[in-house]
Amino acid sequence: MNTDSPKFCRRCLLKDISSDEYFNTIYEYIENLDASQKVSSNEYEKRLDSCRSCDHLVNGMCELCGCFVEVRAIKRQSHCAQSSEIW
């Protein structure tokens, strides 16, 4: 068994993941997305800046749609729930 590969629990709830693994799981997911699904790092930062200035950002999540904004911001075909526009 290869222990270097990332481990994802596709059937776990967030409450089932230890607090140490919680954020690492999100960042591992982002890191392992295919490059064709991701925006450039400049666009990603631009999107995150937009989220940071939004009143609907609460603990890293969008209050309107419930997503993790860092996941939504990295995906090429995502849109902002506030503006309903594709970024």
NORFEN-V890649 format. One record per residue. RES is the residue in one small letter. SS is DSSP state (@ for helix, = for strand, . for the rest). PHI is phi in radians with two decimals (999 if undefined). Layout:
# NORFEN-V890649
[[RES/SS/PHI] [RES/SS/PHI]]
This chain:
# NORFEN-V890649
[[m/./999] [n/./-1.44] [t/./-1.55] [d/./-1.45] [s/./-1.32] [p/./-1.16] [k/./-1.91] [f/./-2.11] [c/./-1.80] [r/./-1.33] [r/./-2.16] [c/./-1.75] [l/./-1.55] [l/@/-1.00] [k/@/-1.17] [d/@/-1.51] [i/./-1.71] [s/./-1.10] [s/@/-1.07] [d/@/-1.18] [e/@/-1.54] [y/@/-0.93] [f/@/-1.29] [n/@/-1.06] [t/@/-1.10] [i/@/-1.13] [y/@/-1.19] [e/@/-1.15] [y/@/-1.05] [i/@/-1.04] [e/@/-1.08] [n/./-1.62] [l/./-1.16] [d/./-1.09] [a/@/-0.99] [s/@/-1.18] [q/@/-1.60] [k/=/-1.79] [v/./-1.47] [s/./-1.16] [s/@/-1.11] [n/@/-1.13] [e/@/-1.15] [y/@/-1.03] [e/@/-1.13] [k/@/-1.08] [r/@/-1.13] [l/@/-1.13] [d/@/-1.06] [s/@/-1.08] [c/@/-1.15] [r/@/-1.06] [s/./-1.57] [c/./-1.57] [d/./-1.21] [h/./-1.63] [l/=/-1.46] [v/=/-2.36] [n/./0.90] [g/./1.41] [m/=/-2.10] [c/=/-1.46] [e/./-1.17] [l/./-1.41] [c/./-1.97] [g/./1.50] [c/./-1.41] [f/=/-1.43] [v/@/-1.10] [e/@/-1.20] [v/@/-1.32] [r/@/-1.09] [a/@/-1.15] [i/@/-1.40] [k/=/-1.41] [r/./-0.97] [q/./-1.67] [s/./-1.42] [h/=/-2.44] [c/./-1.49] [a/./-1.18] [q/./-1.18] [s/./-1.80] [s/./1.01] [e/./-1.87] [i/=/-1.26] [w/./-1.10]]
